[in-house]
Amino acid sequence: MNIKRFCLLALVPVLACLTGLAQERTAVVGVSAAYLRIAPDYESSLETQELMGTVVRVLDTDRYWCKVETPQPYTAWCTDRVLVPMEGEALRNWMETPKYVCLAPLSEVLSEPKNGAQRLCDLVLCDRMGMVCRKNGKALRKGCFTAVLLPDGRQGWVCSKDLVPEEQWCSGREFSRENLVSFARTFLGTPYLWGGMTPKGFDCSGLVRMVYMRYGKLLPRNASQMALLGREVPVSEALPGDLLFFGVNGKVTHVGMYIGDGRFIHSSHLVRINALDSAQPDVYENVHKLLFCRNLID
């Protein structure tokens, strides 16, 4: 399956909601990152995260917990406080509203366009917010801040350099092997977090997914799903940005990104760089589990 086809399939739950094919309620993630767990309990294992602006289907409830289906696709539980219920015309308006995407690893939304103003919420990489425009259609800006619309309807202000119009983000103009590697390196030392896919903590597939997402390329959530995309290439012919898959008995359990010179970057204990050559002092301790390499770029 290629990346373009996956992106189209990822929209199916959203399109179903908009066309009335889905009977469940819908909601939009209203915080920087919703934590999705296996069971409706804070002590339950973290499965994944979903970013601000994402439309989810609410399948069930248990007290203040909601069982949701995300476009990743994933089904798990989060609290109702991180969701903004949205259906019908309200949902259509949200979907049609031009968006900004946060391209800073970490940022914040302020109540006023000035440093030191009250913070409304935090932001992480690839969060999506609505644009606020003047009557002439131009984006509302004051000084070095840009006005944004949060999913819950509040207007706030974000440092302009942290934002990019969604249309520009989706264009993929900056998508290149060099940029993928350079951006991945900025996360070196970030702690490993099972189920994490933000700069606050990554698991292996969360890191790869976020690096590709930074340049408008949506990958599936898990390493085993990523392994179905693109085309397989010999490890000896790997190019920077290609993905390396590791596992046991043919089952994929880990993924990293090749960066050149026989090394790759991945999240294992923390985001780090390791060699593939067992003769090198920084060889990955599980290099013997390397299964194959896939090119998802060209």
KOLDOVEX-773798 format. One record per residue (C-alpha): residue in one letter; residue number from 0; chain; x, z, y. Coordinates in nm, 3 decimals. Each point is the difference from the previous one (the first is absolute). Example, Ala and Ser with C-alpha at 12.3 -4.5 7.8 and 13.67 -1.06 7.14 Angstrom:
<atoms>
ATOM  lumnu  miti  vonu        x        z        y
ATOM      a     0     A    1.230    0.780   -0.450
ATOM      s     1     A    0.137   -0.066    0.344
</atoms>
This chain:
<atoms>
ATOM  lumnu  miti  vonu        x        z        y
ATOM      m     0     A    0.000    0.000    0.000
ATOM      n     1     A    0.142   -0.087    0.343
ATOM      i     2     A   -0.010    0.224    0.308
ATOM      k     3     A   -0.257   -0.211    0.185
ATOM      r     4     A   -0.243    0.021   -0.291
ATOM      f     5     A    0.047    0.377   -0.025
ATOM      c     6     A   -0.074    0.042    0.371
ATOM      l     7     A   -0.326   -0.189   -0.045
ATOM      l     8     A   -0.098    0.211   -0.301
ATOM      a     9     A    0.079    0.319    0.191
ATOM      l    10     A   -0.276   -0.090    0.248
ATOM      v    11     A   -0.272   -0.023   -0.268
ATOM      p    12     A   -0.119    0.365    0.032
ATOM      v    13     A   -0.023   -0.040    0.379
ATOM      l    14     A   -0.180   -0.333   -0.018
ATOM      a    15     A   -0.243    0.141   -0.255
ATOM      c    16     A   -0.090    0.280    0.240
ATOM      l    17     A   -0.054   -0.241    0.287
ATOM      t    18     A   -0.221   -0.236   -0.197
ATOM      g    19     A   -0.218    0.273   -0.145
ATOM      l    20     A    0.125   -0.046   -0.357
ATOM      a    21     A    0.123    0.357   -0.020
ATOM      q    22     A   -0.253    0.281   -0.024
ATOM      e    23     A    0.245    0.280    0.077
ATOM      r    24     A    0.068    0.135    0.346
ATOM      t    25     A    0.296   -0.121    0.199
ATOM      a    26     A    0.245    0.177    0.228
ATOM      v    27     A    0.317   -0.064    0.196
ATOM      v    28     A    0.315    0.212   -0.028
ATOM      g    29     A    0.020    0.188    0.329
ATOM      v    30     A    0.337    0.176   -0.032
ATOM      s    31     A    0.355   -0.131   -0.017
ATOM      a    32     A    0.008    0.030   -0.380
ATOM      a    33     A   -0.274    0.121   -0.232
ATOM      y    34     A    0.132    0.182   -0.307
ATOM      l    35     A   -0.180   -0.119   -0.313
ATOM      r    36     A    0.003    0.229   -0.302
ATOM      i    37     A   -0.097   -0.030   -0.366
ATOM      a    38     A   -0.265    0.273    0.023
ATOM      p    39     A   -0.196    0.161    0.288
ATOM      d    40     A    0.244    0.286    0.044
ATOM      y    41     A    0.299    0.056    0.229
ATOM      e    42     A    0.205    0.109   -0.302
ATOM      s    43     A   -0.069   -0.330   -0.175
ATOM      s    44     A    0.278   -0.257   -0.023
ATOM      l    45     A    0.044   -0.241    0.288
ATOM      e    46     A   -0.074   -0.354   -0.119
ATOM      t    47     A    0.057   -0.207    0.313
ATOM      q    48     A   -0.064   -0.016    0.373
ATOM      e    49     A   -0.213   -0.227    0.214
ATOM      l    50     A    0.063   -0.088    0.362
ATOM      m    51     A   -0.205    0.033    0.317
ATOM      g    52     A   -0.249   -0.281    0.053
ATOM      t    53     A   -0.046   -0.083   -0.369
ATOM      v    54     A   -0.355   -0.049   -0.127
ATOM      v    55     A   -0.082    0.186   -0.323
ATOM      r    56     A   -0.308    0.032   -0.219
ATOM      v    57     A   -0.131    0.352   -0.057
ATOM      l    58     A   -0.108    0.019   -0.364
ATOM      d    59     A   -0.077    0.370   -0.042
ATOM      t    60     A    0.025    0.339    0.172
ATOM      d    61     A    0.084    0.353   -0.112
ATOM      r    62     A   -0.035    0.263    0.274
ATOM      y    63     A    0.225   -0.128    0.281
ATOM      w    64     A    0.179   -0.246   -0.227
ATOM      c    65     A   -0.073   -0.373   -0.021
ATOM      k    66     A    0.088   -0.229   -0.289
ATOM      v    67     A    0.106   -0.327    0.159
ATOM      e    68     A    0.102   -0.347   -0.109
ATOM      t    69     A    0.270   -0.156    0.217
ATOM      p    70     A    0.108   -0.364    0.036
ATOM      q    71     A    0.337    0.080   -0.165
ATOM      p    72     A   -0.196    0.020   -0.244
ATOM      y    73     A   -0.018    0.372   -0.078
ATOM      t    74     A   -0.271    0.253   -0.078
ATOM      a    75     A    0.073    0.362    0.088
ATOM      w    76     A   -0.121    0.300    0.201
ATOM      c    77     A    0.057    0.100    0.364
ATOM      t    78     A   -0.170    0.243    0.236
ATOM      d    79     A   -0.287   -0.115    0.219
ATOM      r    80     A    0.189    0.110    0.313
ATOM      v    81     A    0.241   -0.294   -0.029
ATOM      l    82     A   -0.281   -0.258   -0.017
ATOM      v    83     A   -0.231   -0.146    0.264
ATOM      p    84     A   -0.333   -0.104   -0.161
ATOM      m    85     A   -0.075   -0.353    0.108
ATOM      e    86     A   -0.259   -0.247   -0.123
ATOM      g    87     A   -0.204   -0.299    0.112
ATOM      e    88     A    0.051   -0.112    0.358
ATOM      a    89     A    0.253    0.277    0.072
ATOM      l    90     A    0.216   -0.120   -0.288
ATOM      r    91     A   -0.033   -0.362    0.107
ATOM      n    92     A    0.105    0.093    0.353
ATOM      w    93     A    0.305    0.183   -0.132
ATOM      m    94     A    0.099   -0.291   -0.221
ATOM      e    95     A   -0.039   -0.247    0.286
ATOM      t    96     A    0.174    0.208    0.266
ATOM      p    97     A    0.350   -0.135    0.077
ATOM      k    98     A    0.259    0.245   -0.127
ATOM      y    99     A    0.341    0.136    0.075
ATOM      v   100     A    0.241    0.092   -0.277
ATOM      c   101     A    0.249    0.283    0.037
ATOM      l   102     A    0.349   -0.130   -0.075
ATOM      a   103     A    0.185    0.324    0.076
ATOM      p   104     A    0.073    0.218   -0.306
ATOM      l   105     A   -0.162    0.292    0.184
ATOM      s   106     A   -0.197    0.007    0.326
ATOM      e   107     A   -0.295    0.178    0.162
ATOM      v   108     A   -0.322   -0.058    0.190
ATOM      l   109     A   -0.028    0.190    0.328
ATOM      s   110     A   -0.310    0.091    0.201
ATOM      e   111     A    0.153   -0.138    0.322
ATOM      p   112     A    0.257   -0.269    0.080
ATOM      k   113     A    0.283    0.238    0.077
ATOM      n   114     A    0.268    0.190   -0.184
ATOM      g   115     A   -0.100    0.356   -0.081
ATOM      a   116     A   -0.374   -0.076   -0.017
ATOM      q   117     A   -0.210    0.160   -0.273
ATOM      r   118     A    0.054   -0.167   -0.335
ATOM      l   119     A   -0.310   -0.135   -0.174
ATOM      c   120     A    0.171   -0.085   -0.328
ATOM      d   121     A    0.321   -0.125   -0.156
ATOM      l   122     A    0.069   -0.354   -0.118
ATOM      v   123     A    0.213   -0.146   -0.276
ATOM      l   124     A    0.127   -0.347   -0.070
ATOM      c   125     A   -0.274   -0.264   -0.046
ATOM      d   126     A   -0.290    0.213    0.124
ATOM      r   127     A   -0.266   -0.218    0.163
ATOM      m   128     A   -0.198    0.078    0.317
ATOM      g   129     A   -0.244   -0.193    0.213
ATOM      m   130     A    0.102   -0.171    0.324
ATOM      v   131     A   -0.149    0.112    0.331
ATOM      c   132     A   -0.036   -0.289    0.243
ATOM      r   133     A   -0.080   -0.034    0.368
ATOM      k   134     A   -0.295   -0.211    0.119
ATOM      n   135     A    0.234   -0.299    0.030
ATOM      g   136     A    0.085    0.034   -0.368
ATOM      k   137     A    0.355    0.122    0.053
ATOM      a   138     A    0.126    0.307   -0.182
ATOM      l   139     A   -0.033    0.325    0.192
ATOM      r   140     A    0.343    0.138    0.085
ATOM      k   141     A    0.131    0.261    0.241
ATOM      g   142     A    0.370    0.030    0.053
ATOM      c   143     A    0.173    0.000   -0.337
ATOM      f   144     A   -0.319    0.092   -0.189
ATOM      t   145     A   -0.271   -0.213   -0.164
ATOM      a   146     A   -0.361    0.108   -0.056
ATOM      v   147     A   -0.124    0.009   -0.359
ATOM      l   148     A   -0.331    0.071   -0.170
ATOM      l   149     A    0.009    0.237   -0.296
ATOM      p   150     A   -0.242   -0.048   -0.291
ATOM      d   151     A   -0.200    0.306    0.109
ATOM      g   152     A   -0.066   -0.160    0.341
ATOM      r   153     A    0.248    0.197    0.207
ATOM      q   154     A    0.219   -0.188    0.247
ATOM      g   155     A    0.363    0.096    0.020
ATOM      w   156     A    0.336   -0.124    0.117
ATOM      v   157     A    0.305   -0.108   -0.199
ATOM      c   158     A    0.349   -0.090    0.114
ATOM      s   159     A   -0.020   -0.379    0.039
ATOM      k   160     A    0.327   -0.068   -0.181
ATOM      d   161     A   -0.146    0.156   -0.316
ATOM      l   162     A   -0.285   -0.252   -0.025
ATOM      v   163     A   -0.045   -0.366   -0.086
ATOM      p   164     A   -0.324   -0.205   -0.010
ATOM      e   165     A   -0.121   -0.033   -0.358
ATOM      e   166     A   -0.008   -0.378    0.033
ATOM      q   167     A    0.370   -0.004    0.079
ATOM      w   168     A    0.073    0.244   -0.284
ATOM      c   169     A   -0.185   -0.216   -0.252
ATOM      s   170     A    0.181   -0.315    0.108
ATOM      g   171     A    0.307    0.095   -0.200
ATOM      r   172     A    0.227   -0.149    0.264
ATOM      e   173     A    0.256    0.277   -0.050
ATOM      f   174     A   -0.024   -0.005   -0.379
ATOM      s   175     A    0.345   -0.075   -0.139
ATOM      r   176     A    0.237    0.131   -0.263
ATOM      e   177     A    0.234    0.131    0.267
ATOM      n   178     A   -0.274    0.194    0.180
ATOM      l   179     A   -0.135    0.149   -0.325
ATOM      v   180     A    0.340    0.141   -0.089
ATOM      s   181     A    0.078    0.118    0.351
ATOM      f   182     A   -0.334    0.178    0.031
ATOM      a   183     A    0.022    0.160   -0.344
ATOM      r   184     A    0.335    0.152    0.096
ATOM      t   185     A   -0.164    0.189    0.288
ATOM      f   186     A   -0.167    0.224   -0.258
ATOM      l   187     A    0.319    0.113   -0.174
ATOM      g   188     A   -0.016    0.372   -0.073
ATOM      t   189     A   -0.380    0.022    0.016
ATOM      p   190     A   -0.119    0.246   -0.269
ATOM      y   191     A   -0.179   -0.127   -0.309
ATOM      l   192     A   -0.372    0.078   -0.011
ATOM      w   193     A   -0.212   -0.088   -0.301
ATOM      g   194     A   -0.288   -0.208    0.134
ATOM      g   195     A    0.167   -0.035    0.341
ATOM      m   196     A    0.003   -0.327    0.193
ATOM      t   197     A    0.083    0.109    0.356
ATOM      p   198     A    0.325    0.087    0.180
ATOM      k   199     A   -0.087    0.367   -0.064
ATOM      g   200     A    0.078   -0.056   -0.369
ATOM      f   201     A    0.011   -0.291   -0.246
ATOM      d   202     A   -0.028   -0.056   -0.371
ATOM      c   203     A    0.178   -0.308   -0.134
ATOM      s   204     A   -0.283   -0.251    0.041
ATOM      g   205     A   -0.113    0.165    0.323
ATOM      l   206     A    0.336   -0.079    0.160
ATOM      v   207     A   -0.002   -0.364   -0.111
ATOM      r   208     A   -0.364   -0.046    0.100
ATOM      m   209     A    0.055    0.145    0.347
ATOM      v   210     A    0.312   -0.207    0.067
ATOM      y   211     A   -0.185   -0.321   -0.087
ATOM      m   212     A   -0.311    0.117    0.189
ATOM      r   213     A    0.207    0.049    0.315
ATOM      y   214     A    0.024   -0.379    0.016
ATOM      g   215     A   -0.365   -0.068   -0.080
ATOM      k   216     A    0.043   -0.053   -0.377
ATOM      l   217     A   -0.240    0.204   -0.212
ATOM      l   218     A    0.114    0.094   -0.351
ATOM      p   219     A   -0.199    0.187   -0.264
ATOM      r   220     A    0.060    0.375   -0.015
ATOM      n   221     A    0.178    0.053   -0.333
ATOM      a   222     A    0.327   -0.134   -0.138
ATOM      s   223     A   -0.175   -0.134   -0.312
ATOM      q   224     A   -0.235   -0.202    0.225
ATOM      m   225     A    0.283   -0.129    0.218
ATOM      a   226     A    0.174   -0.122   -0.316
ATOM      l   227     A   -0.276   -0.260   -0.044
ATOM      l   228     A    0.070   -0.171    0.333
ATOM      g   229     A    0.247   -0.273    0.090
ATOM      r   230     A    0.235   -0.146   -0.259
ATOM      e   231     A    0.264    0.151   -0.222
ATOM      v   232     A    0.364   -0.079    0.078
ATOM      p   233     A    0.319    0.103   -0.181
ATOM      v   234     A    0.140    0.324    0.138
ATOM      s   235     A    0.329   -0.184    0.049
ATOM      e   236     A   -0.180   -0.236    0.241
ATOM      a   237     A   -0.187    0.269    0.195
ATOM      l   238     A   -0.014   -0.038    0.377
ATOM      p   239     A   -0.052    0.273    0.261
ATOM      g   240     A   -0.368    0.094    0.011
ATOM      d   241     A   -0.066   -0.080   -0.367
ATOM      l   242     A   -0.148    0.281   -0.207
ATOM      l   243     A    0.166    0.167   -0.299
ATOM      f   244     A   -0.220    0.158   -0.265
ATOM      f   245     A    0.101    0.275   -0.239
ATOM      g   246     A   -0.177    0.150   -0.299
ATOM      v   247     A   -0.008    0.080   -0.370
ATOM      n   248     A   -0.118   -0.223   -0.284
ATOM      g   249     A   -0.107   -0.267    0.248
ATOM      k   250     A   -0.221    0.240    0.201
ATOM      v   251     A    0.084    0.000    0.373
ATOM      t   252     A    0.052    0.349    0.140
ATOM      h   253     A    0.223   -0.052    0.305
ATOM      v   254     A    0.069   -0.260    0.268
ATOM      g   255     A    0.270   -0.052    0.260
ATOM      m   256     A    0.108   -0.276    0.238
ATOM      y   257     A    0.323   -0.193   -0.041
ATOM      i   258     A    0.215    0.005    0.318
ATOM      g   259     A    0.299   -0.210   -0.109
ATOM      d   260     A    0.352    0.069   -0.128
ATOM      g   261     A   -0.132    0.133   -0.330
ATOM      r   262     A   -0.197    0.284    0.161
ATOM      f   263     A   -0.364    0.090    0.058
ATOM      i   264     A   -0.199    0.247    0.208
ATOM      h   265     A   -0.272    0.214   -0.156
ATOM      s   266     A   -0.180    0.333    0.020
ATOM      s   267     A    0.119    0.229   -0.278
ATOM      h   268     A    0.032    0.366    0.102
ATOM      l   269     A    0.050   -0.150    0.347
ATOM      v   270     A    0.042   -0.348    0.145
ATOM      r   271     A    0.351   -0.103   -0.101
ATOM      i   272     A    0.223   -0.296   -0.086
ATOM      n   273     A    0.150   -0.040   -0.347
ATOM      a   274     A    0.214   -0.254   -0.181
ATOM      l   275     A   -0.108   -0.200   -0.304
ATOM      d   276     A    0.352   -0.018   -0.142
ATOM      s   277     A    0.072    0.294   -0.231
ATOM      a   278     A    0.366   -0.016    0.103
ATOM      q   279     A   -0.087    0.097    0.358
ATOM      p   280     A    0.004    0.369    0.102
ATOM      d   281     A   -0.346   -0.029    0.159
ATOM      v   282     A   -0.165   -0.166   -0.301
ATOM      y   283     A   -0.368    0.086   -0.050
ATOM      e   284     A   -0.023    0.251   -0.282
ATOM      n   285     A   -0.287   -0.192   -0.159
ATOM      v   286     A    0.146   -0.348    0.041
ATOM      h   287     A   -0.028   -0.043   -0.377
ATOM      k   288     A   -0.379   -0.012    0.051
ATOM      l   289     A    0.016   -0.315    0.215
ATOM      l   290     A   -0.261   -0.244   -0.132
ATOM      f   291     A   -0.007   -0.301    0.234
ATOM      c   292     A    0.006   -0.127    0.358
ATOM      r   293     A   -0.277   -0.181    0.188
ATOM      n   294     A    0.008   -0.215    0.311
ATOM      l   295     A   -0.312    0.057    0.215
ATOM      i   296     A    0.132   -0.186    0.302
ATOM      d   297     A    0.053   -0.368   -0.084
</atoms>
